[in-house]
Amino acid sequence: MAKIPEAQNRIFKNVFVCKKCGTKVRADPQKILKGKIKCRKCKKRAFRPLKKK
Ligand SMILES: [Zn+2]
């Protein structure tokens, strides 16, 4: 029981990037939408999904 591909997918889907400083944050999308997640570097709440460029 090491790595489950499906679980890894889910982890990558839940990665967001801070719009200001580019720090990656892994969090529940629902929490991002509700503004519960803060960037650990700049304390901003502006995130975008990792996939978007
Ligand atoms: Zn930031």
PDB file of the backbone (N, CA, C, O) and the ligand in Angstrom, with CONECT records:
HET     ZN  A 101       1
ATOM      1  N   MET A   1       0.851  -1.207   0.000  1.00  0.00           N
ATOM      2  CA  MET A   1       0.000   0.000   0.000  1.00  0.00           C
ATOM      3  C   MET A   1       0.880   1.248   0.000  1.00  0.00           C
ATOM      4  O   MET A   1       0.915   1.987   0.984  1.00  0.00           O
ATOM      5  N   ALA A   2       1.569   1.474  -1.071  1.00  0.00           N
ATOM      6  CA  ALA A   2       2.453   2.643  -1.098  1.00  0.00           C
ATOM      7  C   ALA A   2       1.768   3.844  -1.731  1.00  0.00           C
ATOM      8  O   ALA A   2       1.283   4.738  -1.037  1.00  0.00           O
ATOM      9  N   LYS A   3       1.735   3.851  -3.055  1.00  0.00           N
ATOM     10  CA  LYS A   3       1.180   5.031  -3.721  1.00  0.00           C
ATOM     11  C   LYS A   3      -0.015   4.653  -4.583  1.00  0.00           C
ATOM     12  O   LYS A   3       0.072   3.782  -5.448  1.00  0.00           O
ATOM     13  N   ILE A   4      -1.084   5.297  -4.340  1.00  0.00           N
ATOM     14  CA  ILE A   4      -2.285   5.071  -5.135  1.00  0.00           C
ATOM     15  C   ILE A   4      -2.419   6.199  -6.165  1.00  0.00           C
ATOM     16  O   ILE A   4      -2.551   7.367  -5.800  1.00  0.00           O
ATOM     17  N   PRO A   5      -2.384   5.845  -7.435  1.00  0.00           N
ATOM     18  CA  PRO A   5      -2.441   6.874  -8.496  1.00  0.00           C
ATOM     19  C   PRO A   5      -3.622   7.828  -8.337  1.00  0.00           C
ATOM     20  O   PRO A   5      -3.490   9.038  -8.519  1.00  0.00           O
ATOM     21  N   GLU A   6      -4.752   7.271  -8.001  1.00  0.00           N
ATOM     22  CA  GLU A   6      -5.938   8.121  -7.870  1.00  0.00           C
ATOM     23  C   GLU A   6      -5.759   9.158  -6.769  1.00  0.00           C
ATOM     24  O   GLU A   6      -6.139  10.320  -6.916  1.00  0.00           O
ATOM     25  N   ALA A   7      -5.186   8.722  -5.693  1.00  0.00           N
ATOM     26  CA  ALA A   7      -4.956   9.644  -4.580  1.00  0.00           C
ATOM     27  C   ALA A   7      -3.970  10.730  -4.978  1.00  0.00           C
ATOM     28  O   ALA A   7      -4.125  11.888  -4.592  1.00  0.00           O
ATOM     29  N   GLN A   8      -2.961  10.357  -5.745  1.00  0.00           N
ATOM     30  CA  GLN A   8      -1.979  11.356  -6.181  1.00  0.00           C
ATOM     31  C   GLN A   8      -2.617  12.377  -7.103  1.00  0.00           C
ATOM     32  O   GLN A   8      -2.330  13.571  -7.021  1.00  0.00           O
ATOM     33  N   ASN A   9      -3.484  11.898  -7.981  1.00  0.00           N
ATOM     34  CA  ASN A   9      -4.213  12.816  -8.840  1.00  0.00           C
ATOM     35  C   ASN A   9      -4.967  13.832  -8.009  1.00  0.00           C
ATOM     36  O   ASN A   9      -4.945  15.033  -8.275  1.00  0.00           O
ATOM     37  N   ARG A  10      -5.615  13.325  -7.021  1.00  0.00           N
ATOM     38  CA  ARG A  10      -6.412  14.216  -6.179  1.00  0.00           C
ATOM     39  C   ARG A  10      -5.514  15.247  -5.502  1.00  0.00           C
ATOM     40  O   ARG A  10      -5.880  16.414  -5.358  1.00  0.00           O
ATOM     41  N   ILE A  11      -4.347  14.798  -5.095  1.00  0.00           N
ATOM     42  CA  ILE A  11      -3.426  15.721  -4.435  1.00  0.00           C
ATOM     43  C   ILE A  11      -2.990  16.817  -5.401  1.00  0.00           C
ATOM     44  O   ILE A  11      -2.922  17.990  -5.033  1.00  0.00           O
ATOM     45  N   PHE A  12      -2.701  16.430  -6.623  1.00  0.00           N
ATOM     46  CA  PHE A  12      -2.267  17.442  -7.586  1.00  0.00           C
ATOM     47  C   PHE A  12      -3.392  18.385  -7.961  1.00  0.00           C
ATOM     48  O   PHE A  12      -3.169  19.569  -8.213  1.00  0.00           O
ATOM     49  N   LYS A  13      -4.581  17.862  -7.994  1.00  0.00           N
ATOM     50  CA  LYS A  13      -5.719  18.726  -8.319  1.00  0.00           C
ATOM     51  C   LYS A  13      -5.951  19.772  -7.248  1.00  0.00           C
ATOM     52  O   LYS A  13      -6.501  20.843  -7.507  1.00  0.00           O
ATOM     53  N   ASN A  14      -5.530  19.447  -6.058  1.00  0.00           N
ATOM     54  CA  ASN A  14      -5.793  20.371  -4.959  1.00  0.00           C
ATOM     55  C   ASN A  14      -4.637  21.324  -4.696  1.00  0.00           C
ATOM     56  O   ASN A  14      -4.519  21.900  -3.615  1.00  0.00           O
ATOM     57  N   VAL A  15      -3.793  21.477  -5.701  1.00  0.00           N
ATOM     58  CA  VAL A  15      -2.681  22.407  -5.516  1.00  0.00           C
ATOM     59  C   VAL A  15      -3.032  23.759  -6.126  1.00  0.00           C
ATOM     60  O   VAL A  15      -3.487  23.847  -7.267  1.00  0.00           O
ATOM     61  N   PHE A  16      -2.815  24.787  -5.358  1.00  0.00           N
ATOM     62  CA  PHE A  16      -3.082  26.139  -5.831  1.00  0.00           C
ATOM     63  C   PHE A  16      -1.823  26.980  -5.718  1.00  0.00           C
ATOM     64  O   PHE A  16      -0.927  26.704  -4.920  1.00  0.00           O
ATOM     65  N   VAL A  17      -1.787  28.014  -6.544  1.00  0.00           N
ATOM     66  CA  VAL A  17      -0.609  28.874  -6.552  1.00  0.00           C
ATOM     67  C   VAL A  17      -1.012  30.282  -6.117  1.00  0.00           C
ATOM     68  O   VAL A  17      -1.998  30.833  -6.606  1.00  0.00           O
ATOM     69  N   CYS A  18      -0.262  30.840  -5.222  1.00  0.00           N
ATOM     70  CA  CYS A  18      -0.522  32.207  -4.789  1.00  0.00           C
ATOM     71  C   CYS A  18      -0.303  33.154  -5.961  1.00  0.00           C
ATOM     72  O   CYS A  18       0.715  33.081  -6.650  1.00  0.00           O
ATOM     73  N   LYS A  19      -1.260  34.038  -6.179  1.00  0.00           N
ATOM     74  CA  LYS A  19      -1.153  34.966  -7.309  1.00  0.00           C
ATOM     75  C   LYS A  19      -0.065  35.998  -7.091  1.00  0.00           C
ATOM     76  O   LYS A  19       0.459  36.576  -8.043  1.00  0.00           O
ATOM     77  N   LYS A  20       0.265  36.223  -5.855  1.00  0.00           N
ATOM     78  CA  LYS A  20       1.222  37.285  -5.583  1.00  0.00           C
ATOM     79  C   LYS A  20       2.661  36.789  -5.603  1.00  0.00           C
ATOM     80  O   LYS A  20       3.504  37.343  -6.309  1.00  0.00           O
ATOM     81  N   CYS A  21       2.943  35.739  -4.825  1.00  0.00           N
ATOM     82  CA  CYS A  21       4.337  35.327  -4.684  1.00  0.00           C
ATOM     83  C   CYS A  21       4.624  33.973  -5.317  1.00  0.00           C
ATOM     84  O   CYS A  21       5.775  33.541  -5.371  1.00  0.00           O
ATOM     85  N   GLY A  22       3.575  33.299  -5.797  1.00  0.00           N
ATOM     86  CA  GLY A  22       3.807  32.055  -6.516  1.00  0.00           C
ATOM     87  C   GLY A  22       4.019  30.836  -5.645  1.00  0.00           C
ATOM     88  O   GLY A  22       4.404  29.776  -6.139  1.00  0.00           O
ATOM     89  N   THR A  23       3.778  30.973  -4.381  1.00  0.00           N
ATOM     90  CA  THR A  23       3.911  29.827  -3.490  1.00  0.00           C
ATOM     91  C   THR A  23       2.816  28.809  -3.753  1.00  0.00           C
ATOM     92  O   THR A  23       1.650  29.161  -3.930  1.00  0.00           O
ATOM     93  N   LYS A  24       3.200  27.565  -3.775  1.00  0.00           N
ATOM     94  CA  LYS A  24       2.216  26.509  -3.973  1.00  0.00           C
ATOM     95  C   LYS A  24       1.624  26.097  -2.634  1.00  0.00           C
ATOM     96  O   LYS A  24       2.327  25.906  -1.642  1.00  0.00           O
ATOM     97  N   VAL A  25       0.325  25.971  -2.648  1.00  0.00           N
ATOM     98  CA  VAL A  25      -0.367  25.557  -1.428  1.00  0.00           C
ATOM     99  C   VAL A  25      -1.297  24.415  -1.762  1.00  0.00           C
ATOM    100  O   VAL A  25      -2.086  24.497  -2.704  1.00  0.00           O
ATOM    101  N   ARG A  26      -1.204  23.361  -0.996  1.00  0.00           N
ATOM    102  CA  ARG A  26      -2.123  22.248  -1.217  1.00  0.00           C
ATOM    103  C   ARG A  26      -3.295  22.379  -0.245  1.00  0.00           C
ATOM    104  O   ARG A  26      -3.128  22.385   0.974  1.00  0.00           O
ATOM    105  N   ALA A  27      -4.470  22.482  -0.826  1.00  0.00           N
ATOM    106  CA  ALA A  27      -5.634  22.671   0.035  1.00  0.00           C
ATOM    107  C   ALA A  27      -6.890  22.218  -0.672  1.00  0.00           C
ATOM    108  O   ALA A  27      -6.923  22.050  -1.891  1.00  0.00           O
ATOM    109  N   ASP A  28      -7.913  22.026   0.120  1.00  0.00           N
ATOM    110  CA  ASP A  28      -9.223  21.685  -0.411  1.00  0.00           C
ATOM    111  C   ASP A  28      -9.783  22.865  -1.210  1.00  0.00           C
ATOM    112  O   ASP A  28      -9.842  23.982  -0.698  1.00  0.00           O
ATOM    113  N   PRO A  29     -10.192  22.629  -2.458  1.00  0.00           N
ATOM    114  CA  PRO A  29     -10.731  23.719  -3.289  1.00  0.00           C
ATOM    115  C   PRO A  29     -11.876  24.453  -2.607  1.00  0.00           C
ATOM    116  O   PRO A  29     -12.019  25.667  -2.757  1.00  0.00           O
ATOM    117  N   GLN A  30     -12.671  23.733  -1.875  1.00  0.00           N
ATOM    118  CA  GLN A  30     -13.779  24.375  -1.157  1.00  0.00           C
ATOM    119  C   GLN A  30     -13.254  25.405  -0.160  1.00  0.00           C
ATOM    120  O   GLN A  30     -13.833  26.477   0.015  1.00  0.00           O
ATOM    121  N   LYS A  31     -12.161  25.057   0.479  1.00  0.00           N
ATOM    122  CA  LYS A  31     -11.581  25.991   1.450  1.00  0.00           C
ATOM    123  C   LYS A  31     -10.989  27.204   0.757  1.00  0.00           C
ATOM    124  O   LYS A  31     -11.066  28.322   1.266  1.00  0.00           O
ATOM    125  N   ILE A  32     -10.397  26.975  -0.409  1.00  0.00           N
ATOM    126  CA  ILE A  32      -9.861  28.092  -1.191  1.00  0.00           C
ATOM    127  C   ILE A  32     -10.992  29.049  -1.559  1.00  0.00           C
ATOM    128  O   ILE A  32     -10.881  30.266  -1.412  1.00  0.00           O
ATOM    129  N   LEU A  33     -12.067  28.466  -2.034  1.00  0.00           N
ATOM    130  CA  LEU A  33     -13.204  29.284  -2.468  1.00  0.00           C
ATOM    131  C   LEU A  33     -13.800  30.075  -1.309  1.00  0.00           C
ATOM    132  O   LEU A  33     -14.264  31.202  -1.479  1.00  0.00           O
ATOM    133  N   LYS A  34     -13.776  29.474  -0.155  1.00  0.00           N
ATOM    134  CA  LYS A  34     -14.363  30.159   1.000  1.00  0.00           C
ATOM    135  C   LYS A  34     -13.385  31.116   1.664  1.00  0.00           C
ATOM    136  O   LYS A  34     -13.723  31.794   2.635  1.00  0.00           O
ATOM    137  N   GLY A  35     -12.169  31.164   1.131  1.00  0.00           N
ATOM    138  CA  GLY A  35     -11.195  32.117   1.671  1.00  0.00           C
ATOM    139  C   GLY A  35     -10.603  31.686   2.992  1.00  0.00           C
ATOM    140  O   GLY A  35     -10.172  32.520   3.789  1.00  0.00           O
ATOM    141  N   LYS A  36     -10.581  30.391   3.226  1.00  0.00           N
ATOM    142  CA  LYS A  36     -10.047  29.923   4.503  1.00  0.00           C
ATOM    143  C   LYS A  36      -8.542  29.692   4.454  1.00  0.00           C
ATOM    144  O   LYS A  36      -7.880  29.555   5.483  1.00  0.00           O
ATOM    145  N   ILE A  37      -8.027  29.653   3.242  1.00  0.00           N
ATOM    146  CA  ILE A  37      -6.604  29.356   3.097  1.00  0.00           C
ATOM    147  C   ILE A  37      -5.815  30.642   2.867  1.00  0.00           C
ATOM    148  O   ILE A  37      -6.165  31.463   2.020  1.00  0.00           O
ATOM    149  N   LYS A  38      -4.764  30.793   3.625  1.00  0.00           N
ATOM    150  CA  LYS A  38      -3.893  31.952   3.443  1.00  0.00           C
ATOM    151  C   LYS A  38      -2.528  31.483   2.964  1.00  0.00           C
ATOM    152  O   LYS A  38      -2.049  30.419   3.356  1.00  0.00           O
ATOM    153  N   CYS A  39      -1.921  32.278   2.127  1.00  0.00           N
ATOM    154  CA  CYS A  39      -0.555  31.990   1.696  1.00  0.00           C
ATOM    155  C   CYS A  39       0.365  32.064   2.904  1.00  0.00           C
ATOM    156  O   CYS A  39       0.296  33.001   3.699  1.00  0.00           O
ATOM    157  N   ARG A  40       1.217  31.075   3.028  1.00  0.00           N
ATOM    158  CA  ARG A  40       2.066  31.047   4.218  1.00  0.00           C
ATOM    159  C   ARG A  40       3.191  32.081   4.139  1.00  0.00           C
ATOM    160  O   ARG A  40       3.818  32.418   5.143  1.00  0.00           O
ATOM    161  N   LYS A  41       3.426  32.568   2.940  1.00  0.00           N
ATOM    162  CA  LYS A  41       4.493  33.567   2.787  1.00  0.00           C
ATOM    163  C   LYS A  41       3.976  34.989   2.923  1.00  0.00           C
ATOM    164  O   LYS A  41       4.454  35.772   3.744  1.00  0.00           O
ATOM    165  N   CYS A  42       2.965  35.308   2.077  1.00  0.00           N
ATOM    166  CA  CYS A  42       2.549  36.709   2.027  1.00  0.00           C
ATOM    167  C   CYS A  42       1.176  36.935   2.647  1.00  0.00           C
ATOM    168  O   CYS A  42       0.679  38.061   2.663  1.00  0.00           O
ATOM    169  N   LYS A  43       0.565  35.876   3.154  1.00  0.00           N
ATOM    170  CA  LYS A  43      -0.718  35.972   3.859  1.00  0.00           C
ATOM    171  C   LYS A  43      -1.889  36.414   2.970  1.00  0.00           C
ATOM    172  O   LYS A  43      -2.953  36.783   3.466  1.00  0.00           O
ATOM    173  N   LYS A  44      -1.678  36.370   1.676  1.00  0.00           N
ATOM    174  CA  LYS A  44      -2.771  36.736   0.773  1.00  0.00           C
ATOM    175  C   LYS A  44      -3.727  35.560   0.603  1.00  0.00           C
ATOM    176  O   LYS A  44      -3.386  34.407   0.866  1.00  0.00           O
ATOM    177  N   ARG A  45      -4.908  35.885   0.163  1.00  0.00           N
ATOM    178  CA  ARG A  45      -5.880  34.816  -0.080  1.00  0.00           C
ATOM    179  C   ARG A  45      -6.179  34.667  -1.569  1.00  0.00           C
ATOM    180  O   ARG A  45      -7.178  34.054  -1.944  1.00  0.00           O
ATOM    181  N   ALA A  46      -5.334  35.214  -2.398  1.00  0.00           N
ATOM    182  CA  ALA A  46      -5.567  35.139  -3.842  1.00  0.00           C
ATOM    183  C   ALA A  46      -4.836  33.934  -4.409  1.00  0.00           C
ATOM    184  O   ALA A  46      -3.609  33.923  -4.504  1.00  0.00           O
ATOM    185  N   PHE A  47      -5.601  32.928  -4.782  1.00  0.00           N
ATOM    186  CA  PHE A  47      -4.989  31.735  -5.350  1.00  0.00           C
ATOM    187  C   PHE A  47      -5.583  31.424  -6.710  1.00  0.00           C
ATOM    188  O   PHE A  47      -6.700  31.827  -7.034  1.00  0.00           O
ATOM    189  N   ARG A  48      -4.813  30.702  -7.488  1.00  0.00           N
ATOM    190  CA  ARG A  48      -5.327  30.176  -8.746  1.00  0.00           C
ATOM    191  C   ARG A  48      -4.927  28.713  -8.822  1.00  0.00           C
ATOM    192  O   ARG A  48      -3.955  28.298  -8.191  1.00  0.00           O
ATOM    193  N   PRO A  49      -5.676  27.925  -9.597  1.00  0.00           N
ATOM    194  CA  PRO A  49      -5.320  26.511  -9.746  1.00  0.00           C
ATOM    195  C   PRO A  49      -3.963  26.356 -10.406  1.00  0.00           C
ATOM    196  O   PRO A  49      -3.539  27.203 -11.193  1.00  0.00           O
ATOM    197  N   LEU A  50      -3.298  25.285 -10.084  1.00  0.00           N
ATOM    198  CA  LEU A  50      -1.942  25.055 -10.588  1.00  0.00           C
ATOM    199  C   LEU A  50      -1.909  24.905 -12.095  1.00  0.00           C
ATOM    200  O   LEU A  50      -0.957  25.344 -12.740  1.00  0.00           O
ATOM    201  N   LYS A  51      -2.925  24.296 -12.660  1.00  0.00           N
ATOM    202  CA  LYS A  51      -2.917  23.985 -14.089  1.00  0.00           C
ATOM    203  C   LYS A  51      -2.954  25.220 -14.986  1.00  0.00           C
ATOM    204  O   LYS A  51      -2.331  25.253 -16.047  1.00  0.00           O
ATOM    205  N   LYS A  52      -3.683  26.216 -14.546  1.00  0.00           N
ATOM    206  CA  LYS A  52      -3.847  27.436 -15.343  1.00  0.00           C
ATOM    207  C   LYS A  52      -2.527  28.157 -15.504  1.00  0.00           C
ATOM    208  O   LYS A  52      -1.745  28.263 -14.560  1.00  0.00           O
ATOM    209  N   LYS A  53      -2.283  28.654 -16.710  1.00  0.00           N
ATOM    210  CA  LYS A  53      -1.013  29.350 -16.890  1.00  0.00           C
ATOM    211  C   LYS A  53      -1.217  30.781 -17.383  1.00  0.00           C
ATOM    212  O   LYS A  53      -0.245  31.509 -17.587  1.00  0.00           O
TER     213      LYS A  53
HETATM  214 ZN    ZN A 101       1.800  34.435  -1.470  1.00  0.00          ZN2+
END
